[in-house]
Amino acid sequence: MLTNEELASRLDTSDAWIQQRTGIKERRIAADGETTSDIGTAAALAALEDARLEPKDIDLIILATATPDNTFPATATTIQARLGIHRGAAFDIHAVCSGFIFGLATADNFLRAGQYRRALVIGAETFSRILDWDDRTTCVLFGDGGGALVLEAEQQNGKSSDRGVLMTKLRSDGRFKEMLYVDGGPSTTQTVGHLRMHGREVFRSAVTLLSEVIEEALDAAGVSASEVDWFVPHQANKRIIDAMARKLDLPEKRVVTTIDRHANTSAASIPLALRAAVEEQKIHPGHLVLMEAMGGGFTWGAALVRW
């Protein structure tokens, strides 16, 4: 765990400054030698235990990450091997902070098409590896972590009361690349690079773009925001979360917020928040859960799930 006070001891910042602007109090940092596949494997095993399933029951693994172990192979295949799974498919999705929503949508479509029976969707990141720890505008915002969800194909009635993934909406617009990116890569600098961000522009874009895609998802699913039991947003900034909740007219008690303890864990933030909400006995079977996220690219999306 890395607290704001610890960061303030080596940066020109303070606990009050970070909390006021982001809502973050602390974040988790991967140990020396700990990799994204280590975190993803642990998250996968926890999800399987919750679902009362064995690794052999899974035939599709999708890992959402922007911080893979290697340029290739896909880190999902490393997790697949560690779980002892030797069938089906495993691959990574790279949509940065929107990655878990993109992974959820991809798995849902594979299951609906009948190509797989059960999918493990993982979000895992070691963002600490791509931070410039001398840049107080970015390094205070992010943390490491992982979470996972199991999806199973099951015949439903095609109604909003069905359990499972009801609707997903995905968007991207590459014109915004310079707003949030990493200044390195194999084909450009031959280095990993560091995260760079224009925070104010990202904040303004996030509220507008996310509002639009959420409305599209709600309309397509035939439900209203008032029917949402739990709003589980990407944990990027408490001010963005609050602004989105106000736009949806959702009270704070129906918003799952974990940014204070996890910071922004990119593709891992939504599954981490989901697990926290379940462990805290907030989300129960039958609840309607709305998720949203926006990340570098820009990529953004929303998902409606009946738990």
N, C-alpha and C positions, 0 to 999 in steps of 0.2 A: 504494500500500500504506500502511496506517495501523497502526502497531504499538501494543502496550499501553503502551510507554514514552512514546510521543507523547501518548496519551490521558492518562496519569498526569501529564504536564507541565501540563495545564490542568484536571484534575478531581481530586477528593479520592479517589484510587484508586491502585493500584499494579499492576505486572505480576504480582507474586506473588498478589495478591488475585483478579485476573481469572482467571489460570490455575487457581488452586485451586478456584474455584467453577464454572468453565465449560469449561476446557480450551483456551480461545482464546489464541493468541499474537499473531495479526495478522488483518487483514481488508482487502479491496480496496474502494476507494471510487471511484465513477464520476467522471470528470473533469468540469470545468465544461462544461456544454452537452451532455454525453453523456447519452443517453436510454435508456429501457428498450428501445425498438425498435432502437437501435444495438447494444446488447448481445445482444438476441434474434436479430438478423440475423446477427451474427458467429457465434453458437452454431449457428444453422441451417446456415450455409455449412460449418462444421466437420463437422457431422453428415452432411451430404450428401457431403462429400469422403470421409469414412470409409466411407459406404455405397456409394461409387462411383456416385452418382446425380447427375442434373442437376435444377435447380429445376423444369423442365418435367415431371419424372416424378412430382411431388407434386400431389395433388388435394384434400388436406385439411390445414389448419394450425390447430393448437390451441395457444394461448399461455396458460400459467398465470402469472398475475401479480396482485399487489395494488397495484402501482405503475405504472399505465398512463401513456402519454405524455399522453393527454387523457381527459376524462370520456367522450367519444366522438369519433371512431369507435373501434372495437376496435383495440388496438395490433397485433393479429395481421394486420389488413388492411394496415397500414403495412409490416409485414415482408413480407407477400405481394407488395405492389407493388415493394418494393426487390429482391425475388428475381426479379421479372419474370414472376410467375405470374398468369395471367388466367383461370383456370378453377377449378372446385371451390368450396370454402368456406374461410373463415378467421374465427375468432372467439376471444374471450378466455374463460377460466374463472377465476373468483375464489373460491378456497377457501383463500386465504392459504398457509400453509406446507404444507398438504395438496394444494395446487393441482396439482402434477405427477402425483400419484397419481390425482386426479380426471380430469386430462387424459388420462392413459394409459388409464384405464377407458373414458372417452368415445370415444376414438379406436378402441380395441379393439372396442367394440360397433358402431360405424359400419362397421368393416371386416368384422366377422362378418356384418352385415346385408347386405353386398354393395353398399353405397351409395358406397363409395370404395375405391380400390385401394392407395394409399400415403398415409400420414399422417406429418406432421412435428409432433411434440409437443415444445414448448419451455417451459422454465421460465426466466424472466428477471425480475430485480428491481433497482430502485434504492432500496433501503430507507433509504439515507442521507438521502433527501429528506423522509422522514416521521419522523425521529428528533429528539427533544429533546436536543440535545448538552450540555445542562446537567444531564440526568438520568443519573447514573452507573449506575443500576440497569437501564437499557435500552440506552443508546447504545453500551456496550461489547460488546453481544451480537451486533450485526448488521453485515452487509456487503452489498456489491453483487456481482452476477454473473449468469451465464446458462449454460445447457446445453440440449442437445436430443437427441432420439432419433428415428430413423426406423422406422416400422412398415409392414410390407407384408402384404397378405392372401395367404394360401397354404393350400391344403388340407392338413389334418393328420389324424391317426388318432384324435384324441380321448383320448389317453393322457397321463399325466404326463411321459412321455419326449418329447412333442412340443416343438418349439422355438417360442418366441414367448410371448405372454401366456397363462399357464395359468389364473390366477384373480385377480380384484380384489374387494375388499370396501370399501365406502364408508359412512361414518356422519357424522351431525351432530346437534348438540343446542344450540339457540339459547339455552337457559337459562344457558349459561356465557359469554354475550357480555361481561359486565363483567370477566371475568378477563383478557381479551386483546383489545384493540380499538384503533381510532384515533379520537380525540376530535374528528373533523371530517368534513364531507361536504357535497355540493351541496345536499341537501334539509334539512340541519339547521343547519349553521353557515356554509354557503357558503364554506368554507375547506378546505384539505387536512387540517389537523389533525396531531397527533403520536401516535405509538404509546404506549399505556399498558398496563402488565402487572402482574398480581399473581403474581410469580414462584413463590412456594412452592405456591400453589394449582394453578398450571399444572403444576408438577413432579409433584405427587401425582396429579393427574388423568391426566397423560400415561402414566405407567407402567401404571396400571390399564386405561385405555381401549385403549391400544395392545396390551397383552397379549391382551385379549379379541378384538380384530379380527384379530390375527395368527393366533390359534388357529382362528378361523372360516375364514380363508383357507386355512390348512394342511389342515384337515379337509375343506373343500369340494374341494380339489385332490387329496385322497387321498395326501398326502405327510406326512412327519414333519419336525420341526425338525432332526433329525440328518442328513437328506438335503440340507439347504441348504448349498451350497458357499460362498456369500457373503451376508452380511447387510449391506445398504446402507440404514441408517436416515437419517431427516431429521437434519441436523446442527444441533441446537438447543443441546444441552448435553452435555458428555462424561459427566456423571454419569447422565443419562437413558440415553444409549447403553450405558454399562456395565451399568446395571440391567436393560435389556432383553436384553442378551446373556446375562446370568446367568440370567434367567428362561427363556431358550431353551436354556440349557446349551451355548452356542456359545463356543468359545475366542476370545480376542482376535485371533488370527491370521486368523480368518475374518470379521472385522468391518472394513468399510471406514470409515475415519475421516479426515475432512478438516477438521473444525471448527477445528483448531489454526491452519490457514492461511487459511481462508475465513470463519470465524465462521458465524453463522446467515444464510443468504441466502434464507430463506423458500422459495418455490416453485422456486428455482434450486438448492437444496442437493443434492437427490438426483441430478439429471442431472450436476451438477458432480462429485459423488463417483463416479458411474458412469464418467465420462470419465477421472478420475484413476486409477481401478482398472484400466481397460483400458490406459491409457498405461503403467502400472506393470506390465503383463503379469500381473495377478492374475486377472481374469475372462477366460475363454476360451469358445469355442463349446461348448455342451452343459452348461455350468455352470448350476445352479439358484440364482437370485438372489431374495432376499426383501427387499422394500422396505416402509417404513412411514413415516408422518408424521402429526403433529397440529398444527393451527393454530387461529387465532382463529375464534370462532363458538360453540362449538367445532366444527371439522371434523376428521375423522381417517379413516385408511384404510390398507390394506395391499395389496400386489401381489406375485404370484409370477410370475417370468419365467424361461423356459429360454432362455439366451443363444444 
